[in-house]
Amino acid sequence: MDVIMVVHSPSPIDPDVLIDWFGTVGRDLPWRGPDCTAWGVLVSEIMLQQTPVARVLPIWLEWMTRWPTPSALAGATQGEVVRAWGKLGYPRRALRLHEAASAIAREHGDVVPAEVDILLALPGIGAYTARAVAAFAYGRRAPVVDTNVRRVVARAVHGAGDAGPPSTKRDMADVEALLPDEDARAARFSAALMELGALVCTARSPRCADCPLHADCAWQHAGRPAYAGPAKQVQRFAGTDRQVRGLLLDVLRGTEGPVPKGKLDIVWHEAGQRDRCLDSLLVDGLIEQTTEGLFALPGEH
């Protein structure tokens, strides 16, 4: 009878090298601290979506002082939550976090679940956030894939200049294959991989000389080829509906109680775009209209 030997090839990214690097240069962020609760990690992950750490940090600290548990946030009105979200952008995230807090308080004894499947069942919690909480709050082995991770894997493993269009199945499989077997090391490795993409293996000006993976990076060995895919669209902000929605919300966040439409009309010159944005805020539940035709944050009239 023939005996088939199965040889496991080593990971193209040495976990020990990356974890050691992270221990030396990783940022000292409060949601990474040993005293941070799973709730604090969940709040940070929602806030950090498409938002830089520098903008998130002061708001996160305010939220954790004001609402240190899911039930504390669940007890706030939606208007209070939207107001406290401030300038973080994409304010629907605030409402989704409020909904998730209510579900955690009601269904899970005010404790953020540790299992990915249960986290995914919470309102507004997607694949990335569920795995990030499992890994970073509970030390579970779970592939955590964000833009930074996709870029590091594309370069270090595949020798490509950029990851190209996302594919959840492919991207998750790529990172899963890199994770150490032990839960705690896998979670630490995931945090290190993300930090490397944020600080060193950046999109526009990668600091390859400072990279702990430099010697074995497939992109380096390939001569650092440029990204060959379709050109990425640069997201502008000035003049977009996002800007107008933000200006309308700023009026309501800076005012106690309902305001007449005339006070909103002055924030933007183009009436059609302004009214479209106002309608979209109503549909999203970020503002409400009173029976008298005034406008307010939800629950503040």
Secondary structure as UniProt FT lines:
FT   HELIX           15..25
FT   HELIX           30..32
FT   TURN            34..35
FT   HELIX           38..47
FT   TURN            48..50
FT   HELIX           53..66
FT   HELIX           70..74
FT   HELIX           78..85
FT   TURN            86..87
FT   HELIX           92..107
FT   TURN            109..110
FT   HELIX           116..120
FT   TURN            123..124
FT   HELIX           127..138
FT   HELIX           147..156
FT   TURN            157..158
FT   HELIX           168..178
FT   HELIX           183..199
FT   HELIX           208..210
FT   TURN            212..213
FT   HELIX           214..216
FT   HELIX           218..221
FT   TURN            222..223
FT   TURN            238..239
FT   HELIX           241..253
FT   HELIX           261..265
FT   TURN            266..267
FT   HELIX           271..283
FT   TURN            284..285
FT   STRAND          288..289
FT   TURN            291..292
FT   STRAND          295..296
FT   TURN            298..299
//
